[in-house]
């Protein structure tokens, strides 16, 4: 059984849904996951993987490899500030200090 299928099935168990339920929710043909599980097809389409990853809030990379790479500083800056602002080192360091403060505060509780 492919590792990717195993990860999908584990996510289904974690979120207490069946693979059939997942297929209905994501509008994926159930046969495509069955064929993949049984080895009748070797890969799932990018669209299928994207729908599954979106549903579970994981990356396609996680489905394929079991690992998520850490986001780059640049992608975090865009997520936090939007794309139209130049983020200075001072601004970025302030964000990191605030995140550290929140982390320490939560660890105290």
C-alpha positions as CSV (number, residue, x, y, z in Angstrom):
1,X,0.0,0.0,0.0
2,X,1.5,3.4,-1.0
3,X,2.8,5.6,1.9
4,X,0.7,8.5,0.6
5,X,-2.5,6.4,0.9
6,X,-1.5,5.4,4.4
7,X,-1.1,9.1,5.4
8,X,-4.5,10.0,3.9
9,X,-6.1,7.1,5.8
10,X,-4.4,8.2,9.0
11,X,-5.7,11.8,8.5
12,X,-9.2,10.3,8.0
13,X,-8.9,8.4,11.2
14,X,-7.6,11.4,13.1
15,X,-10.6,13.5,11.9
16,X,-13.0,10.6,12.3
17,X,-14.2,10.3,8.7
18,X,-13.9,7.4,6.3
19,X,-12.0,7.6,3.0
20,X,-15.4,7.4,1.3
21,X,-16.6,10.4,3.3
22,X,-13.4,12.3,2.3
23,X,-14.0,11.5,-1.4
24,X,-17.6,12.8,-1.2
25,X,-16.5,16.0,0.6
26,X,-13.6,16.7,-1.8
27,X,-15.6,15.5,-4.9
28,X,-13.0,12.9,-5.7
29,X,-14.0,9.6,-7.4
30,X,-13.8,6.9,-4.7
31,X,-12.4,4.6,-7.4
32,X,-9.3,6.7,-7.8
33,X,-8.3,6.2,-4.2
34,X,-9.2,2.5,-4.3
35,X,-7.2,2.0,-7.5
36,X,-4.2,3.9,-5.9
37,X,-4.4,1.8,-2.7
38,X,-4.5,-1.4,-4.7
39,X,-1.6,-0.4,-7.0
40,X,-3.8,-0.3,-10.1
41,X,-2.6,3.3,-10.6
42,X,0.8,4.6,-9.5
43,X,0.0,8.2,-8.6
44,X,-2.8,10.5,-7.7
45,X,-3.4,13.6,-9.7
46,X,-2.2,17.0,-8.5
47,X,-5.8,18.1,-8.3
48,X,-6.8,15.2,-6.1
49,X,-3.8,15.7,-3.8
50,X,-4.5,19.4,-3.6
51,X,-8.2,18.8,-2.7
52,X,-7.2,16.4,0.1
53,X,-4.4,18.6,1.4
54,X,-6.7,21.6,1.5
55,X,-9.4,19.6,3.3
56,X,-7.0,18.5,6.1
57,X,-5.0,21.7,6.2
58,X,-1.7,20.0,5.3
59,X,0.6,20.5,2.3
60,X,0.8,18.2,-0.7
61,X,4.4,17.8,0.4
62,X,3.2,16.2,3.6
63,X,0.9,13.8,1.8
64,X,3.7,12.7,-0.5
65,X,6.6,12.6,2.0
66,X,5.2,12.8,5.5
67,X,7.2,15.9,6.2
68,X,6.4,19.6,6.0
69,X,9.2,22.0,5.2
70,X,9.4,25.1,7.3
71,X,8.2,28.2,5.5
72,X,10.8,30.6,4.4
73,X,11.1,34.0,6.1
74,X,10.0,35.6,2.8
75,X,6.8,33.7,2.7
76,X,6.1,34.5,6.3
77,X,6.7,38.2,5.7
78,X,4.2,38.1,2.8
79,X,1.7,36.3,4.9
80,X,2.0,38.7,7.8
81,X,2.5,42.0,6.0
82,X,1.1,41.4,2.5
83,X,3.1,41.8,-0.6
84,X,3.1,45.5,-1.0
85,X,5.3,46.4,2.0
86,X,9.0,46.3,2.3
87,X,9.7,44.5,5.6
88,X,12.8,46.0,7.3
89,X,15.0,43.9,9.5
90,X,13.8,46.0,12.5
91,X,10.1,45.2,11.7
92,X,11.0,41.5,11.2
93,X,12.9,41.3,14.5
94,X,10.0,42.9,16.3
95,X,7.6,40.3,15.0
96,X,10.0,37.5,16.1
97,X,10.4,39.1,19.6
98,X,6.6,39.3,19.9
99,X,6.2,35.7,18.9
100,X,8.8,34.7,21.4
101,X,6.9,36.7,24.1
102,X,3.7,34.9,23.3
103,X,5.4,31.5,23.3
104,X,6.9,32.2,26.8
105,X,3.6,33.5,28.1
106,X,1.8,30.4,27.0
107,X,4.5,28.1,28.5
108,X,4.0,29.8,31.9
109,X,0.3,28.9,31.9
